[in-house]
Structure formats: C-alpha cells, structure tokens
C-alpha cells in the first residue's frame, strides 16, 4: 500500500530538546495509543534552530511529520489540535497536510543507528547488508557523515549521518518506505524515534 507523509504545523513559543526523538515518540504514544501497535511508522526529527544548551528553537517552518501507510490517515489525523509535551516543553499540533513520497536518486538521513555498529567501517558494511535486503544494486554509493547520538531513556546510542546516491526510483522508494524484499528485521530500526527517516537530497541523475 502507498506510504505518505502527514505534516502537522507546530504552534509553540518555547524551545524543545534538540535530542527529542525518544521524548517525541513517548508524547505521540500517549496521545495516540495505537502507535504502540504499529510497526514501521517513521517520525521525522523536528526542524528548528539550535540555540545552545542542547535546545532547539521552533519557528513557522517547524512541523511534526509522520511517514505512514495511506490507509492510516484517519487514525493519525486525530492528533490535530492536541497538546504534546516533549521533555518539559508543550506545543500544540495544527491541521495536517498530506504529501506523497518522492523518488530521488540521492537520499540522506541525519542519523542511522545499527546494532553493534559504532565503528565506521563495520557500520558501512551493515548499511550495505541492509541495502541488499532492500534490493539496492551494488552501483549505489554509500557515505557516512557526522557521528551523532540519540538518548533513549538513560542510554546513549551512537550512529551516523548516512547519504546514499545513484539510486533508481524503485530503490529510492523502497528505502524511504522501509520495504525490504525479505525479513522485516533487515529494515531500518528506531524510525519511530527519528532514526533512518531518509529524505531526498539534490544529486546527479539516477541510474537507468
């Protein structure tokens, strides 16, 4: 079934933690308990301005963006108008807009985490294994960017920014939808906390 993105504007006056993936998922789960029962939901990191002290300032462009199957829109639209508390800071969720996924030859995720994958060389090998599960050909190019972390409860999880280039349209959508050709366990992990939510980036033309 098609995957779409549901983008809710955020109405807020106070900053939120810059490392907010776990807190945001907890807030969403409290507001919409069905989220606990669903696998594969992607929650984009909220965009804003780094203002120091590991805090993120929100602005008119900040949004709560969820990547969900299109047959779940009716459930998730119930978030409109709700107040969510991320850390100690509350914000209100506005009325969403719906966007289709866009196939692009190059994708980027600001943070990907892989079990036992803190060493860059091993991390790259594990990413390549996952791309095999998505049916991505060897011509695709993978690069690591910044080393980043996400805090989950009292644990700091290490990962990396990942850039994947020279993708076909089908490969690009499979990666964005987390649609593997085999075991679902080979897909991206922690997407509900903002990890491995790949977005298009402007790059050279895709492979034929």
N, CA and C atoms as a LAMMPS dump frame, in Angstrom:
ITEM: TIMESTEP
0
ITEM: NUMBER OF ATOMS
624
ITEM: BOX BOUNDS ff ff ff
-5.0000000000000000e+02 5.0000000000000000e+02
-5.0000000000000000e+02 5.0000000000000000e+02
-5.0000000000000000e+02 5.0000000000000000e+02
ITEM: ATOMS id mol type element x y z
1 1 1 N 0.845 -1.189 0
2 1 2 C 0 0 0
3 1 3 C 0.887 1.249 0
4 2 1 N 0.418 2.339 -0.591
5 2 2 C 1.25 3.549 -0.673
6 2 3 C 1.57 4.124 0.704
7 3 1 N 2.754 4.717 0.802
8 3 2 C 3.172 5.415 2.012
9 3 3 C 3.125 6.904 1.746
10 4 1 N 2.62 7.659 2.713
11 4 2 C 2.52 9.118 2.552
12 4 3 C 3.164 9.794 3.758
13 5 1 N 3.25 11.116 3.675
14 5 2 C 3.721 11.889 4.82
15 5 3 C 2.613 12.839 5.255
16 6 1 N 2.37 12.823 6.546
17 6 2 C 1.367 13.681 7.162
18 6 3 C 2.122 14.755 7.929
19 7 1 N 1.977 16.008 7.5
20 7 2 C 2.761 17.108 8.066
21 7 3 C 1.852 18.044 8.864
22 8 1 N 2.062 18.063 10.182
23 8 2 C 1.289 18.91 11.087
24 8 3 C 2.105 20.149 11.453
25 9 1 N 1.571 21.344 11.26
26 9 2 C 2.288 22.516 11.781
27 9 3 C 2.338 22.466 13.3
28 10 1 N 3.351 23.098 13.857
29 10 2 C 3.539 23.133 15.311
30 10 3 C 3.332 24.562 15.788
31 11 1 N 2.492 24.707 16.81
32 11 2 C 2.266 26.012 17.414
33 11 3 C 2.928 25.999 18.782
34 12 1 N 4.017 26.774 18.929
35 12 2 C 4.79 26.723 20.177
36 12 3 C 5.513 28.04 20.391
37 13 1 N 5.785 28.333 21.652
38 13 2 C 6.567 29.529 21.999
39 13 3 C 7.858 29.166 22.71
40 14 1 N 7.981 27.929 23.176
41 14 2 C 9.146 27.507 23.929
42 14 3 C 9.979 26.507 23.127
43 15 1 N 11.292 26.491 23.321
44 15 2 C 12.148 25.508 22.636
45 15 3 C 11.929 24.109 23.185
46 16 1 N 12.372 23.111 22.432
47 16 2 C 12.31 21.713 22.853
48 16 3 C 13.732 21.151 22.845
49 17 1 N 13.963 20.003 23.472
50 17 2 C 15.313 19.418 23.414
51 17 3 C 15.728 19.124 21.977
52 18 1 N 16.977 19.423 21.648
53 18 2 C 17.468 19.111 20.304
54 18 3 C 17.463 17.61 20.065
55 19 1 N 17.783 16.834 21.089
56 19 2 C 17.742 15.375 21.029
57 19 3 C 16.368 14.953 21.571
58 20 1 N 15.358 14.978 20.693
59 20 2 C 13.982 14.821 21.159
60 20 3 C 13.286 13.56 20.638
61 21 1 N 14.004 12.679 19.937
62 21 2 C 13.369 11.528 19.306
63 21 3 C 12.597 10.649 20.266
64 22 1 N 13.221 10.285 21.384
65 22 2 C 12.562 9.413 22.353
66 22 3 C 11.393 10.132 23.02
67 23 1 N 11.599 11.39 23.413
68 23 2 C 10.54 12.154 24.075
69 23 3 C 9.345 12.363 23.148
70 24 1 N 9.621 12.622 21.876
71 24 2 C 8.536 12.851 20.926
72 24 3 C 7.721 11.579 20.73
73 25 1 N 8.406 10.446 20.612
74 25 2 C 7.682 9.188 20.455
75 25 3 C 6.812 8.896 21.681
76 26 1 N 7.329 9.168 22.876
77 26 2 C 6.55 8.966 24.094
78 26 3 C 5.312 9.856 24.101
79 27 1 N 5.475 11.115 23.685
80 27 2 C 4.335 12.036 23.648
81 27 3 C 3.293 11.588 22.628
82 28 1 N 3.753 11.137 21.463
83 28 2 C 2.822 10.658 20.438
84 28 3 C 2.082 9.41 20.904
85 29 1 N 2.778 8.518 21.58
86 29 2 C 2.169 7.282 22.064
87 29 3 C 1.103 7.565 23.123
88 30 1 N 1.36 8.569 23.964
89 30 2 C 0.36 8.938 24.962
90 30 3 C -0.878 9.535 24.309
91 31 1 N -0.667 10.329 23.263
92 31 2 C -1.795 10.976 22.588
93 31 3 C -2.543 10.028 21.672
94 32 1 N -1.838 9.029 21.119
95 32 2 C -2.421 8.102 20.156
96 32 3 C -1.912 6.697 20.471
97 33 1 N -2.516 6.006 21.427
98 33 2 C -2.001 4.704 21.888
99 33 3 C -1.849 3.66 20.787
100 34 1 N -2.596 3.786 19.679
101 34 2 C -2.479 2.801 18.597
102 34 3 C -1.07 2.765 18.023
103 35 1 N -0.306 3.83 18.232
104 35 2 C 1.056 3.895 17.705
105 35 3 C 1.912 2.751 18.233
106 36 1 N 1.645 2.303 19.463
107 36 2 C 2.398 1.191 20.047
108 36 3 C 2.189 -0.109 19.28
109 37 1 N 1.072 -0.219 18.577
110 37 2 C 0.721 -1.469 17.911
111 37 3 C 1.198 -1.517 16.458
112 38 1 N 1.749 -0.43 15.975
113 38 2 C 2.114 -0.335 14.565
114 38 3 C 3.62 -0.438 14.387
115 39 1 N 4.038 -1.166 13.381
116 39 2 C 5.453 -1.266 13.033
117 39 3 C 5.736 -0.42 11.799
118 40 1 N 6.914 0.151 11.761
119 40 2 C 7.335 0.824 10.536
120 40 3 C 6.929 2.271 10.391
121 41 1 N 6.3 2.851 11.416
122 41 2 C 5.946 4.272 11.332
123 41 3 C 7.223 5.11 11.458
124 42 1 N 7.388 6.059 10.553
125 42 2 C 8.547 6.943 10.608
126 42 3 C 8.16 8.304 11.167
127 43 1 N 8.931 8.794 12.114
128 43 2 C 8.692 10.114 12.705
129 43 3 C 9.909 10.982 12.407
130 44 1 N 9.723 12.002 11.601
131 44 2 C 10.838 12.878 11.258
132 44 3 C 11.32 13.653 12.486
133 45 1 N 12.627 13.887 12.594
134 45 2 C 13.097 14.844 13.593
135 45 3 C 12.474 16.211 13.302
136 46 1 N 12.08 16.916 14.343
137 46 2 C 11.505 18.245 14.159
138 46 3 C 12.617 19.227 13.808
139 47 1 N 12.362 20.031 12.811
140 47 2 C 13.364 21.005 12.382
141 47 3 C 13.19 22.316 13.123
142 48 1 N 14.32 22.968 13.361
143 48 2 C 14.298 24.245 14.043
144 48 3 C 15.691 24.838 14.053
145 49 1 N 15.97 25.715 15.008
146 49 2 C 17.257 26.399 15.112
147 49 3 C 17.945 26.011 16.413
148 50 1 N 19.195 25.544 16.309
149 50 2 C 19.978 25.227 17.504
150 50 3 C 20.256 26.518 18.267
151 51 1 N 19.854 26.545 19.546
152 51 2 C 20.011 27.78 20.314
153 51 3 C 20.926 27.608 21.523
154 52 1 N 21.644 26.485 21.57
155 52 2 C 22.562 26.244 22.676
156 52 3 C 21.915 25.449 23.794
157 53 1 N 22.751 24.939 24.691
158 53 2 C 22.285 24.125 25.814
159 53 3 C 21.467 22.927 25.349
160 54 1 N 21.803 22.418 24.15
161 54 2 C 21.137 21.244 23.566
162 54 3 C 19.629 21.463 23.407
163 55 1 N 19.253 22.7 23.087
164 55 2 C 17.851 23.037 22.879
165 55 3 C 17.624 23.478 21.437
166 56 1 N 16.386 23.303 20.961
167 56 2 C 16.013 23.611 19.585
168 56 3 C 14.887 24.631 19.596
169 57 1 N 15.151 25.792 18.972
170 57 2 C 14.109 26.791 18.844
171 57 3 C 13.174 26.458 17.693
172 58 1 N 11.876 26.57 17.914
173 58 2 C 10.885 26.277 16.88
174 58 3 C 10.471 27.56 16.176
175 59 1 N 10.074 27.427 14.913
176 59 2 C 9.659 28.587 14.128
177 59 3 C 8.477 28.211 13.236
178 60 1 N 8.112 29.122 12.324
179 60 2 C 6.933 28.88 11.482
180 60 3 C 7.116 27.719 10.519
181 61 1 N 8.358 27.271 10.318
182 61 2 C 8.628 26.144 9.423
183 61 3 C 8.709 24.808 10.162
184 62 1 N 8.696 24.841 11.482
185 62 2 C 8.778 23.603 12.259
186 62 3 C 7.479 22.817 12.093
187 63 1 N 7.624 21.506 11.951
188 63 2 C 6.449 20.662 11.734
189 63 3 C 6.674 19.282 12.321
190 64 1 N 5.571 18.643 12.698
191 64 2 C 5.563 17.244 13.093
192 64 3 C 5.199 16.448 11.841
193 65 1 N 6.161 15.705 11.312
194 65 2 C 5.964 14.982 10.051
195 65 3 C 6.041 13.479 10.312
196 66 1 N 4.98 12.771 9.956
197 66 2 C 4.889 11.329 10.163
198 66 3 C 4.822 10.627 8.812
199 67 1 N 5.584 9.556 8.675
200 67 2 C 5.586 8.746 7.45
201 67 3 C 4.78 7.484 7.747
202 68 1 N 3.599 7.371 7.116
203 68 2 C 2.645 6.316 7.47
204 68 3 C 2.009 5.726 6.215
205 69 1 N 1.435 4.506 6.307
206 69 2 C 0.639 3.981 5.194
207 69 3 C -0.597 4.855 4.987
208 70 1 N -1.016 5.034 3.738
209 70 2 C -2.117 5.963 3.483
210 70 3 C -3.447 5.498 4.08
211 71 1 N -3.578 4.205 4.396
212 71 2 C -4.832 3.746 4.997
213 71 3 C -4.906 4.034 6.493
214 72 1 N -3.867 4.68 7.043
215 72 2 C -3.849 5.035 8.463
216 72 3 C -4.103 6.528 8.679
217 73 1 N -4.368 7.272 7.623
218 73 2 C -4.534 8.728 7.764
219 73 3 C -5.635 9.048 8.769
220 74 1 N -6.759 8.316 8.694
221 74 2 C -7.884 8.598 9.575
222 74 3 C -7.545 8.488 11.05
223 75 1 N -6.636 7.578 11.387
224 75 2 C -6.226 7.427 12.785
225 75 3 C -5.301 8.557 13.222
226 76 1 N -4.328 8.87 12.382
227 76 2 C -3.308 9.839 12.786
228 76 3 C -3.793 11.284 12.698
229 77 1 N -4.82 11.534 11.915
230 77 2 C -5.322 12.906 11.812
231 77 3 C -5.936 13.359 13.143
232 78 1 N -6.196 12.393 14.012
233 78 2 C -6.738 12.728 15.334
234 78 3 C -5.752 13.512 16.195
235 79 1 N -4.49 13.546 15.768
236 79 2 C -3.505 14.336 16.513
237 79 3 C -3.747 15.836 16.376
238 80 1 N -4.451 16.255 15.333
239 80 2 C -4.694 17.678 15.105
240 80 3 C -5.4 18.295 16.31
241 81 1 N -4.861 19.403 16.786
242 81 2 C -5.449 20.114 17.913
243 81 3 C -4.958 19.658 19.275
244 82 1 N -4.222 18.552 19.323
245 82 2 C -3.753 18.048 20.613
246 82 3 C -2.518 18.807 21.089
247 83 1 N -2.321 18.784 22.404
248 83 2 C -1.12 19.348 23.005
249 83 3 C -0.166 18.201 23.35
250 84 1 N 1.056 18.285 22.864
251 84 2 C 2.07 17.283 23.152
252 84 3 C 3.145 17.909 24.04
253 85 1 N 3.686 17.099 24.931
254 85 2 C 4.754 17.58 25.806
255 85 3 C 6.025 16.803 25.478
256 86 1 N 7.026 17.515 24.965
257 86 2 C 8.297 16.906 24.596
258 86 3 C 9.329 17.338 25.632
259 87 1 N 9.725 16.401 26.487
260 87 2 C 10.51 16.8 27.643
261 87 3 C 9.585 17.543 28.596
262 88 1 N 9.926 18.763 28.932
263 88 2 C 9.051 19.565 29.798
264 88 3 C 8.307 20.637 29.007
265 89 1 N 8.561 20.711 27.685
266 89 2 C 8.001 21.79 26.887
267 89 3 C 6.777 21.319 26.092
268 90 1 N 5.642 22.033 26.218
269 90 2 C 4.451 21.665 25.46
270 90 3 C 4.381 22.41 24.12
271 91 1 N 3.714 21.792 23.148
272 91 2 C 3.346 22.524 21.936
273 91 3 C 2.024 21.961 21.421
274 92 1 N 1.346 22.75 20.589
275 92 2 C 0.061 22.323 20.033
276 92 3 C 0.244 21.911 18.586
277 93 1 N -0.478 20.886 18.178
278 93 2 C -0.394 20.336 16.831
279 93 3 C -1.529 20.923 15.983
280 94 1 N -1.178 21.442 14.805
281 94 2 C -2.168 22.039 13.93
282 94 3 C -2.808 21.039 12.978
283 95 1 N -3.492 21.562 11.978
284 95 2 C -4.194 20.738 10.984
285 95 3 C -3.192 20.297 9.917
286 96 1 N -3.134 18.98 9.621
287 96 2 C -2.063 18.481 8.742
288 96 3 C -2.348 18.63 7.256
289 97 1 N -1.275 18.511 6.492
290 97 2 C -1.358 18.348 5.036
291 97 3 C -0.744 17.004 4.672
292 98 1 N -1.187 16.457 3.55
293 98 2 C -0.732 15.142 3.097
294 98 3 C 0.18 15.315 1.882
295 99 1 N 1.335 14.616 1.903
296 99 2 C 2.281 14.675 0.793
297 99 3 C 2.677 13.253 0.38
298 100 1 N 2.817 13.006 -0.923
299 100 2 C 3.33 11.704 -1.361
300 100 3 C 4.843 11.647 -1.181
301 101 1 N 5.392 10.446 -1.109
302 101 2 C 6.844 10.296 -1.126
303 101 3 C 7.362 10.587 -2.526
304 102 1 N 8.572 11.107 -2.598
305 102 2 C 9.189 11.442 -3.875
306 102 3 C 10.41 10.558 -4.098
307 103 1 N 10.422 9.845 -5.224
308 103 2 C 11.604 9.055 -5.585
309 103 3 C 12.721 10.008 -5.993
310 104 1 N 13.897 9.837 -5.417
311 104 2 C 15.036 10.702 -5.72
312 104 3 C 16.286 9.844 -5.815
313 105 1 N 17.24 10.219 -6.667
314 105 2 C 18.452 9.415 -6.835
315 105 3 C 19.396 9.453 -5.646
316 106 1 N 19.217 10.424 -4.755
317 106 2 C 20.08 10.521 -3.573
318 106 3 C 19.223 10.786 -2.358
319 107 1 N 19.507 10.062 -1.284
320 107 2 C 18.769 10.192 -0.04
321 107 3 C 19.732 10.436 1.115
322 108 1 N 19.208 11.062 2.153
323 108 2 C 20.018 11.345 3.345
324 108 3 C 19.18 11.146 4.59
325 109 1 N 19.802 10.583 5.619
326 109 2 C 19.212 10.564 6.951
327 109 3 C 20.222 11.174 7.906
328 110 1 N 19.76 12.076 8.754
329 110 2 C 20.698 12.759 9.669
330 110 3 C 21.249 11.812 10.722
331 111 1 N 20.516 10.694 11.012
332 111 2 C 21.007 9.74 11.995
333 111 3 C 20.453 8.354 11.703
334 112 1 N 21.359 7.394 11.526
335 112 2 C 21.007 5.98 11.393
336 112 3 C 21.728 5.235 12.497
337 113 1 N 21.021 4.351 13.182
338 113 2 C 21.646 3.519 14.212
339 113 3 C 21.556 2.059 13.792
340 114 1 N 22.601 1.322 14.069
341 114 2 C 22.671 -0.101 13.739
342 114 3 C 23.26 -0.827 14.938
343 115 1 N 22.7 -1.962 15.289
344 115 2 C 23.165 -2.716 16.449
345 115 3 C 24.659 -3.052 16.313
346 116 1 N 25.402 -2.741 17.367
347 116 2 C 26.849 -3.013 17.408
348 116 3 C 27.592 -2.336 16.253
349 117 1 N 27.091 -1.188 15.819
350 117 2 C 27.699 -0.534 14.664
351 117 3 C 28.283 0.822 14.978
352 118 1 N 29.207 0.891 15.949
353 118 2 C 29.819 2.177 16.282
354 118 3 C 31.073 2.444 15.464
355 119 1 N 31.762 1.379 15.033
356 119 2 C 32.957 1.536 14.202
357 119 3 C 32.532 1.889 12.773
358 120 1 N 33.083 2.955 12.168
359 120 2 C 32.64 3.386 10.842
360 120 3 C 32.725 2.302 9.767
361 121 1 N 33.816 1.541 9.758
362 121 2 C 33.97 0.51 8.73
363 121 3 C 32.904 -0.573 8.87
364 122 1 N 32.69 -1.015 10.086
365 122 2 C 31.655 -2.028 10.308
366 122 3 C 30.274 -1.456 10.016
367 123 1 N 30.064 -0.209 10.384
368 123 2 C 28.785 0.443 10.137
369 123 3 C 28.455 0.453 8.65
370 124 1 N 29.433 0.822 7.829
371 124 2 C 29.225 0.832 6.376
372 124 3 C 28.861 -0.547 5.841
373 125 1 N 29.518 -1.578 6.355
374 125 2 C 29.218 -2.941 5.913
375 125 3 C 27.79 -3.324 6.27
376 126 1 N 27.349 -2.919 7.46
377 126 2 C 25.992 -3.244 7.886
378 126 3 C 24.961 -2.479 7.063
379 127 1 N 25.263 -1.232 6.725
380 127 2 C 24.366 -0.476 5.843
381 127 3 C 24.249 -1.161 4.489
382 128 1 N 25.379 -1.646 3.962
383 128 2 C 25.361 -2.34 2.673
384 128 3 C 24.515 -3.615 2.75
385 129 1 N 24.592 -4.326 3.865
386 129 2 C 23.758 -5.517 4.05
387 129 3 C 22.277 -5.157 4.021
388 130 1 N 21.943 -4.064 4.645
389 130 2 C 20.545 -3.632 4.644
390 130 3 C 20.103 -3.229 3.239
391 131 1 N 20.975 -2.548 2.511
392 131 2 C 20.621 -2.159 1.148
393 131 3 C 20.392 -3.384 0.27
394 132 1 N 21.157 -4.44 0.498
395 132 2 C 20.908 -5.688 -0.226
396 132 3 C 19.49 -6.181 0.043
397 133 1 N 19.044 -6.06 1.298
398 133 2 C 17.703 -6.516 1.662
399 133 3 C 16.617 -5.66 1.013
400 134 1 N 16.953 -4.41 0.705
401 134 2 C 16.01 -3.534 0.011
402 134 3 C 16.042 -3.737 -1.503
403 135 1 N 16.943 -4.585 -1.975
404 135 2 C 17.072 -4.8 -3.413
405 135 3 C 17.859 -3.712 -4.117
406 136 1 N 18.736 -3.039 -3.388
407 136 2 C 19.538 -1.953 -3.963
408 136 3 C 20.797 -2.547 -4.591
409 137 1 N 21.034 -2.215 -5.834
410 137 2 C 22.171 -2.774 -6.573
411 137 3 C 23.496 -2.215 -6.05
412 138 1 N 24.574 -2.907 -6.393
413 138 2 C 25.901 -2.526 -5.893
414 138 3 C 26.364 -1.181 -6.455
415 139 1 N 25.734 -0.718 -7.525
416 139 2 C 26.135 0.581 -8.093
417 139 3 C 25.812 1.753 -7.17
418 140 1 N 24.884 1.57 -6.253
419 140 2 C 24.56 2.643 -5.311
420 140 3 C 25.764 2.951 -4.428
421 141 1 N 25.956 4.211 -4.13
422 141 2 C 27.11 4.66 -3.35
423 141 3 C 26.661 5.115 -1.963
424 142 1 N 27.384 4.661 -0.951
425 142 2 C 27.029 4.985 0.437
426 142 3 C 28.178 5.755 1.078
427 143 1 N 27.84 6.817 1.795
428 143 2 C 28.85 7.593 2.522
429 143 3 C 28.318 7.93 3.91
430 144 1 N 29.234 7.991 4.866
431 144 2 C 28.874 8.395 6.215
432 144 3 C 29.228 9.856 6.431
433 145 1 N 28.338 10.553 7.135
434 145 2 C 28.603 11.931 7.512
435 145 3 C 28.984 12.013 8.981
436 146 1 N 28.365 12.936 9.687
437 146 2 C 28.718 13.174 11.083
438 146 3 C 28.317 12.001 11.972
439 147 1 N 29.141 11.756 12.965
440 147 2 C 28.792 10.802 14.025
441 147 3 C 27.849 11.512 14.979
442 148 1 N 26.708 10.882 15.271
443 148 2 C 25.71 11.502 16.135
444 148 3 C 25.211 10.478 17.153
445 149 1 N 24.481 10.957 18.139
446 149 2 C 23.909 10.067 19.148
447 149 3 C 22.446 10.425 19.382
448 150 1 N 21.712 9.453 19.915
449 150 2 C 20.35 9.685 20.379
450 150 3 C 20.251 9.107 21.779
451 151 1 N 19.615 9.848 22.668
452 151 2 C 19.455 9.36 24.043
453 151 3 C 18.102 8.676 24.174
454 152 1 N 18.114 7.408 24.596
455 152 2 C 16.896 6.637 24.804
456 152 3 C 16.865 6.216 26.267
457 153 1 N 15.967 6.823 27.027
458 153 2 C 15.938 6.679 28.482
459 153 3 C 17.305 7.083 29.037
460 154 1 N 18.029 6.152 29.662
461 154 2 C 19.328 6.514 30.241
462 154 3 C 20.496 6.007 29.407
463 155 1 N 20.226 5.667 28.139
464 155 2 C 21.26 5.093 27.281
465 155 3 C 21.546 6.003 26.094
466 156 1 N 22.827 6.191 25.804
467 156 2 C 23.252 6.981 24.646
468 156 3 C 23.586 6.018 23.504
469 157 1 N 22.844 6.11 22.397
470 157 2 C 23.029 5.216 21.252
471 157 3 C 23.77 5.97 20.15
472 158 1 N 24.843 5.371 19.639
473 158 2 C 25.697 6.014 18.64
474 158 3 C 25.248 5.627 17.236
475 159 1 N 25.294 6.59 16.326
476 159 2 C 25 6.328 14.927
477 159 3 C 25.703 7.343 14.044
478 160 1 N 25.316 7.362 12.771
479 160 2 C 25.948 8.257 11.807
480 160 3 C 24.905 8.836 10.856
481 161 1 N 25.226 10.009 10.341
482 161 2 C 24.511 10.527 9.177
483 161 3 C 24.851 9.622 7.993
484 162 1 N 23.862 9.283 7.177
485 162 2 C 24.088 8.399 6.036
486 162 3 C 23.548 9.044 4.765
487 163 1 N 24.378 9.023 3.708
488 163 2 C 23.993 9.525 2.382
489 163 3 C 24.106 8.377 1.391
490 164 1 N 23.035 8.141 0.629
491 164 2 C 23.013 7.081 -0.378
492 164 3 C 22.735 7.72 -1.734
493 165 1 N 23.595 7.452 -2.703
494 165 2 C 23.478 8.08 -4.023
495 165 3 C 23.377 7.034 -5.127
496 166 1 N 23.021 7.522 -6.327
497 166 2 C 22.919 6.699 -7.544
498 166 3 C 21.862 5.605 -7.392
499 167 1 N 20.683 5.997 -6.907
500 167 2 C 19.575 5.073 -6.725
501 167 3 C 18.603 5.134 -7.897
502 168 1 N 17.991 4.005 -8.206
503 168 2 C 16.863 4.018 -9.128
504 168 3 C 15.629 4.499 -8.37
505 169 1 N 14.567 4.809 -9.1
506 169 2 C 13.335 5.264 -8.454
507 169 3 C 12.777 4.194 -7.522
508 170 1 N 12.778 2.948 -7.954
509 170 2 C 12.248 1.869 -7.138
510 170 3 C 13.088 1.666 -5.868
511 171 1 N 14.402 1.72 -5.999
512 171 2 C 15.276 1.577 -4.833
513 171 3 C 15.042 2.715 -3.836
514 172 1 N 14.906 3.923 -4.363
515 172 2 C 14.706 5.096 -3.522
516 172 3 C 13.439 4.97 -2.687
517 173 1 N 12.361 4.552 -3.303
518 173 2 C 11.097 4.414 -2.575
519 173 3 C 11.153 3.267 -1.573
520 174 1 N 11.824 2.175 -1.935
521 174 2 C 11.942 1.048 -1.006
522 174 3 C 12.663 1.473 0.268
523 175 1 N 13.731 2.261 0.135
524 175 2 C 14.488 2.735 1.295
525 175 3 C 13.623 3.672 2.145
526 176 1 N 12.901 4.582 1.5
527 176 2 C 12.079 5.532 2.236
528 176 3 C 10.902 4.863 2.935
529 177 1 N 10.356 3.83 2.299
530 177 2 C 9.207 3.119 2.87
531 177 3 C 9.619 2.038 3.852
532 178 1 N 10.928 1.757 3.935
533 178 2 C 11.434 0.667 4.779
534 178 3 C 10.86 -0.669 4.299
535 179 1 N 10.858 -0.858 2.99
536 179 2 C 10.226 -2.022 2.358
537 179 3 C 11.297 -2.989 1.885
538 180 1 N 11.574 -4.012 2.704
539 180 2 C 12.589 -4.992 2.36
540 180 3 C 11.99 -6.092 1.485
541 181 1 N 12.873 -6.826 0.813
542 181 2 C 12.435 -7.942 -0.021
543 181 3 C 12.401 -9.255 0.756
544 182 1 N 12.937 -9.247 1.97
545 182 2 C 12.968 -10.453 2.79
546 182 3 C 12.433 -10.178 4.17
547 183 1 N 13.216 -10.531 5.184
548 183 2 C 12.789 -10.37 6.565
549 183 3 C 12.646 -8.897 6.944
550 184 1 N 11.517 -8.514 7.55
551 184 2 C 11.359 -7.124 8.003
552 184 3 C 12.439 -6.703 8.998
553 185 1 N 13.048 -7.676 9.681
554 185 2 C 14.098 -7.354 10.648
555 185 3 C 15.322 -6.727 9.994
556 186 1 N 15.452 -6.898 8.673
557 186 2 C 16.579 -6.301 7.964
558 186 3 C 16.328 -4.838 7.612
559 187 1 N 15.154 -4.339 7.963
560 187 2 C 14.864 -2.934 7.687
561 187 3 C 15.55 -2.006 8.683
562 188 1 N 15.315 -0.711 8.505
563 188 2 C 15.891 0.298 9.393
564 188 3 C 15.238 0.232 10.758
565 189 1 N 15.991 0.522 11.801
566 189 2 C 15.463 0.484 13.164
567 189 3 C 15.318 1.896 13.732
568 190 1 N 14.486 1.996 14.762
569 190 2 C 14.246 3.23 15.529
570 190 3 C 13.686 4.351 14.666
571 191 1 N 12.967 4.012 13.607
572 191 2 C 12.38 5.068 12.763
573 191 3 C 11.319 5.852 13.516
574 192 1 N 10.667 5.219 14.496
575 192 2 C 9.652 5.909 15.299
576 192 3 C 10.283 6.938 16.236
577 193 1 N 11.613 6.914 16.347
578 193 2 C 12.316 7.902 17.168
579 193 3 C 13.155 8.852 16.311
580 194 1 N 12.88 8.88 15.025
581 194 2 C 13.558 9.837 14.151
582 194 3 C 14.792 9.326 13.452
583 195 1 N 15.147 8.048 13.655
584 195 2 C 16.334 7.495 13.016
585 195 3 C 15.973 6.88 11.658
586 196 1 N 16.89 6.96 10.714
587 196 2 C 16.75 6.305 9.406
588 196 3 C 15.48 6.723 8.669
589 197 1 N 15.063 7.966 8.859
590 197 2 C 13.971 8.519 8.06
591 197 3 C 14.64 9.271 6.902
592 198 1 N 14.772 8.588 5.777
593 198 2 C 15.535 9.127 4.65
594 198 3 C 14.694 10.115 3.845
595 199 1 N 15.339 11.211 3.438
596 199 2 C 14.689 12.243 2.635
597 199 3 C 15.542 12.537 1.399
598 200 1 N 14.909 12.982 0.318
599 200 2 C 15.664 13.291 -0.901
600 200 3 C 16.632 14.443 -0.7
601 201 1 N 17.745 14.358 -1.415
602 201 2 C 18.706 15.451 -1.462
603 201 3 C 19.122 15.636 -2.908
604 202 1 N 19.371 16.858 -3.323
605 202 2 C 19.691 17.144 -4.727
606 202 3 C 21.041 16.559 -5.095
607 203 1 N 21.037 15.645 -6.062
608 203 2 C 22.253 14.974 -6.502
609 203 3 C 22.139 14.651 -7.988
610 204 1 N 23.184 14.056 -8.59
611 204 2 C 23.133 13.729 -10.008
612 204 3 C 22.003 12.759 -10.35
613 205 1 N 21.768 12.553 -11.634
614 205 2 C 20.676 11.722 -12.126
615 205 3 C 20.795 10.293 -11.635
616 206 1 N 19.624 9.634 -11.517
617 206 2 C 19.58 8.246 -11.082
618 206 3 C 20.064 7.323 -12.183
619 207 1 N 20.329 6.079 -11.802
620 207 2 C 20.7 5.071 -12.793
621 207 3 C 19.476 4.688 -13.609
622 208 1 N 19.663 4.256 -14.863
623 208 2 C 18.527 3.807 -15.661
624 208 3 C 17.979 2.495 -15.094
